[in-house]
Amino acid sequence: MTKRFVRDLLDDASRPFLSGGRFAYYYSRGKLSSDCIFREVLKRGIFPSEARFLDLGCGQGSLFAWLLAARKLYEQGHWPSDWAMPPRPLSLRGFELMQKDVERAARAFGDDHPLVTIRQGDMCQVEFGEADVVTILDALHYIDHVQQDDVLRRIRAALPPGGLFLTRVGDAGAGLPYHICNWVDHAVTFVRGHRLPTLYGRRLADWIAMLKNLGFEVETMSMSEGKPFANIMLISRVPA
């Protein structure tokens, strides 16, 4: 049941990207099928039952397609009994630095989608507005430490009591697994045609301390699923 369900969920989530061309479709399908974080946030019920989402560094919007597909299957009665209820998105806003990804998102979701809005913008400069959930998946390490501090401070200001900030980072104190993470990151960046970035990591303890200083309650969860990586999901909640 679960294996067939995950295949159906993947099919529904990747289908919108067919209109964006082969790269958009296969990139999204590969990302959603191989990266455990997408399954785990649904299975474990990390997100609230309904929420206004803001995804910073959202790419072409794969997370949004995943959430929409999950809600559709749930409302059709096609949902595993051992998975938490998926969230009902009230709005799905995203900012992405790379214009090509924004264009792929526009072809996937259209310009008049009732829930999805993805704009070109730098997370260090755009206004966040208000959101119930803010996500940054594997993108914080592309900005320097001063900018990280500012972005996290503004995320905290954008969230209401009970709000959630979800991110995944590499633990710079993990030794070789952390360096493997960075090598893979550079390889993927090169394949996608972007220049190789400088990466700004932190030790896990430093990430946690910084978030707690902003008033978050922080939970950590390994998010590498058997791969030799140092990926950690940080689940940071504003006290209700």
C-alpha positions as CSV (number, residue, x, y, z in Angstrom):
1,M,0.0,0.0,0.0
2,T,2.6,2.6,1.1
3,K,4.9,1.9,-1.8
4,R,2.1,2.2,-4.3
5,F,0.9,5.3,-2.6
6,V,4.3,7.0,-2.7
7,R,4.5,6.2,-6.4
8,D,1.1,7.8,-7.0
9,L,2.1,10.8,-4.9
10,L,5.3,11.2,-6.9
11,D,3.4,11.0,-10.2
12,D,0.9,13.7,-9.1
13,A,3.5,16.0,-7.7
14,S,5.8,15.8,-10.7
15,R,3.1,16.0,-13.4
16,P,2.8,19.8,-13.4
17,F,6.5,20.1,-14.4
18,L,5.9,18.3,-17.7
19,S,4.9,21.7,-19.1
20,G,8.2,23.1,-18.2
21,G,10.2,20.7,-20.3
22,R,12.2,17.5,-19.8
23,F,14.7,19.0,-17.4
24,A,12.0,20.5,-15.1
25,Y,10.1,17.3,-15.0
26,Y,13.0,14.9,-14.4
27,Y,14.7,17.2,-12.0
28,S,11.6,17.5,-9.9
29,R,10.8,13.8,-10.1
30,G,14.4,12.8,-9.1
31,K,14.4,15.3,-6.2
32,L,11.1,14.3,-4.8
33,S,11.8,10.5,-5.1
34,S,15.3,10.5,-3.8
35,D,15.3,13.0,-1.0
36,C,13.8,11.6,2.2
37,I,12.8,15.0,3.7
38,F,9.8,15.3,1.4
39,R,8.4,12.0,2.6
40,E,9.3,12.5,6.3
41,V,7.7,15.9,6.7
42,L,4.4,14.4,5.6
43,K,4.6,11.0,7.3
44,R,5.6,12.6,10.7
45,G,3.1,15.4,10.5
46,I,5.7,18.2,10.9
47,F,3.5,20.9,9.4
48,P,0.3,22.3,11.0
49,S,-3.1,21.2,9.8
50,E,-3.5,24.3,7.7
51,A,-1.0,27.1,7.0
52,R,0.2,30.0,4.9
53,F,3.6,28.7,3.5
54,L,6.6,30.7,2.6
55,D,9.5,28.9,0.9
56,L,12.8,30.8,0.5
57,G,15.1,29.5,-2.2
58,C,12.1,27.5,-3.5
59,G,13.6,26.5,-6.8
60,Q,10.9,25.6,-9.3
61,G,8.4,24.9,-6.6
62,S,8.8,21.2,-6.0
63,L,7.8,21.4,-2.4
64,F,4.6,23.2,-3.3
65,A,3.7,20.6,-5.9
66,W,4.3,17.9,-3.3
67,L,2.0,19.5,-0.8
68,L,-0.7,20.1,-3.3
69,A,-0.5,16.5,-4.5
70,A,-0.6,15.2,-0.9
71,R,-3.7,17.1,-0.1
72,K,-5.4,16.0,-3.3
73,L,-4.8,12.3,-2.5
74,Y,-5.9,12.7,1.1
75,E,-9.2,14.3,0.1
76,Q,-9.7,11.5,-2.4
77,G,-9.4,9.0,0.5
78,H,-6.0,7.7,-0.8
79,W,-3.7,8.1,2.2
80,P,-1.7,5.6,4.4
81,S,-3.2,5.0,7.8
82,D,0.2,5.3,9.5
83,W,0.9,8.7,8.0
84,A,-0.2,12.0,9.6
85,M,-2.9,14.0,7.9
86,P,-1.2,16.3,5.3
87,P,-1.6,20.1,5.7
88,R,-4.1,22.1,3.9
89,P,-2.2,25.0,2.3
90,L,-4.0,28.4,2.5
91,S,-1.3,30.0,0.4
92,L,2.0,28.9,-1.1
93,R,4.5,31.8,-1.6
94,G,8.0,31.3,-2.8
95,F,11.1,33.4,-3.6
96,E,13.9,32.0,-5.8
97,L,17.1,33.7,-6.9
98,M,17.5,31.9,-10.2
99,Q,15.2,33.3,-12.9
100,K,15.2,30.1,-14.9
101,D,13.7,28.2,-12.0
102,V,11.1,30.9,-11.6
103,E,10.2,30.5,-15.3
104,R,9.9,26.8,-14.9
105,A,7.6,27.3,-11.9
106,A,5.4,29.7,-14.0
107,R,5.0,27.1,-16.7
108,A,4.2,24.4,-14.1
109,F,1.7,26.3,-12.0
110,G,0.5,29.0,-14.4
111,D,0.2,32.7,-13.6
112,D,-3.2,32.5,-12.0
113,H,-2.9,29.6,-9.6
114,P,-5.3,30.2,-6.7
115,L,-2.6,29.2,-4.1
116,V,0.9,29.3,-5.6
117,T,2.9,32.5,-6.2
118,I,6.6,32.2,-7.0
119,R,8.7,35.3,-7.6
120,Q,12.3,36.0,-8.4
121,G,14.0,37.5,-5.4
122,D,17.0,37.2,-3.0
123,M,16.0,36.0,0.5
124,C,18.4,38.6,1.8
125,Q,16.5,41.4,0.3
126,V,12.8,40.5,-0.2
127,E,10.0,41.3,2.3
128,F,8.7,38.1,3.9
129,G,5.3,39.4,5.0
130,E,3.5,37.1,7.3
131,A,3.4,33.3,7.2
132,D,2.6,30.3,9.4
133,V,5.3,28.1,8.0
134,V,8.7,29.3,6.6
135,T,10.9,26.7,4.9
136,I,14.5,26.9,3.6
137,L,15.7,23.6,2.3
138,D,19.4,23.3,1.7
139,A,19.9,27.0,0.8
140,L,21.0,28.8,4.0
141,H,24.6,27.9,3.5
142,Y,24.8,29.9,0.2
143,I,24.7,33.2,2.1
144,D,27.3,34.4,4.5
145,H,27.0,34.3,8.3
146,V,26.0,37.9,8.7
147,Q,23.2,37.4,6.1
148,Q,22.1,34.2,7.8
149,D,21.7,36.0,11.1
150,D,19.6,38.7,9.4
151,V,17.4,36.2,7.5
152,L,16.7,34.1,10.6
153,R,15.8,37.2,12.6
154,R,13.3,38.3,9.9
155,I,11.9,34.9,9.7
156,R,11.2,34.9,13.4
157,A,9.5,38.3,13.0
158,A,7.3,37.0,10.2
159,L,5.9,34.0,12.2
160,P,3.0,34.2,14.7
161,P,2.8,32.3,18.0
162,G,2.8,28.6,17.1
163,G,4.6,29.3,13.8
164,L,7.1,26.9,12.3
165,F,10.5,27.4,10.7
166,L,11.8,24.3,9.0
167,T,15.2,24.1,7.4
168,R,17.9,21.5,6.6
169,V,21.5,22.2,7.2
170,G,24.8,20.4,7.1
171,D,26.6,19.9,10.5
172,A,30.0,21.5,9.9
173,G,31.3,19.6,13.0
174,A,30.5,16.2,11.5
175,G,33.9,15.7,9.7
176,L,34.0,13.7,6.5
177,P,30.2,13.4,6.0
178,Y,30.0,17.2,6.0
179,H,32.7,17.5,3.3
180,I,30.9,14.9,1.2
181,C,27.7,17.0,1.5
182,N,29.6,20.0,0.1
183,W,31.2,18.0,-2.7
184,V,27.8,16.8,-3.8
185,D,26.4,20.3,-3.5
186,H,29.1,21.6,-5.8
187,A,28.6,18.8,-8.3
188,V,24.8,19.4,-8.5
189,T,25.4,23.2,-8.8
190,F,27.8,22.6,-11.7
191,V,25.5,20.2,-13.5
192,R,22.7,22.8,-13.3
193,G,24.9,25.3,-15.0
194,H,25.6,27.7,-12.1
195,R,28.9,28.9,-10.8
196,L,30.4,27.1,-7.8
197,P,29.4,29.0,-4.7
198,T,31.2,29.6,-1.5
199,L,29.5,27.7,1.3
200,Y,29.0,29.0,4.8
201,G,28.4,26.2,7.2
202,R,28.1,26.1,11.0
203,R,28.3,23.4,13.6
204,L,25.0,22.0,14.6
205,A,25.3,23.3,18.2
206,D,25.8,26.8,16.7
207,W,22.7,26.6,14.6
208,I,20.7,25.4,17.6
209,A,22.0,28.2,19.8
210,M,21.3,30.9,17.3
211,L,17.7,29.7,16.8
212,K,17.1,29.4,20.5
213,N,18.4,32.9,21.0
214,L,15.8,34.1,18.6
215,G,13.1,32.5,20.8
216,F,12.5,29.3,18.9
217,E,12.0,25.9,20.5
218,V,14.3,23.6,18.4
219,E,14.0,19.9,17.6
220,T,16.6,18.2,15.4
221,M,16.3,15.2,13.2
222,S,18.9,13.4,11.1
223,M,17.8,13.7,7.4
224,S,20.3,11.7,5.3
225,E,18.5,8.3,5.1
226,G,21.6,6.1,5.1
227,K,23.6,8.3,2.8
228,P,27.1,9.4,4.0
229,F,25.9,13.0,4.6
230,A,25.7,15.3,7.6
231,N,22.2,16.6,6.9
232,I,20.1,17.7,9.8
233,M,16.5,18.9,9.8
234,L,15.9,21.7,12.2
235,I,12.3,22.0,13.4
236,S,12.0,25.4,15.1
237,R,8.7,26.5,16.6
238,V,7.6,29.8,18.1
239,P,6.0,29.1,21.5
240,A,2.2,29.4,21.3
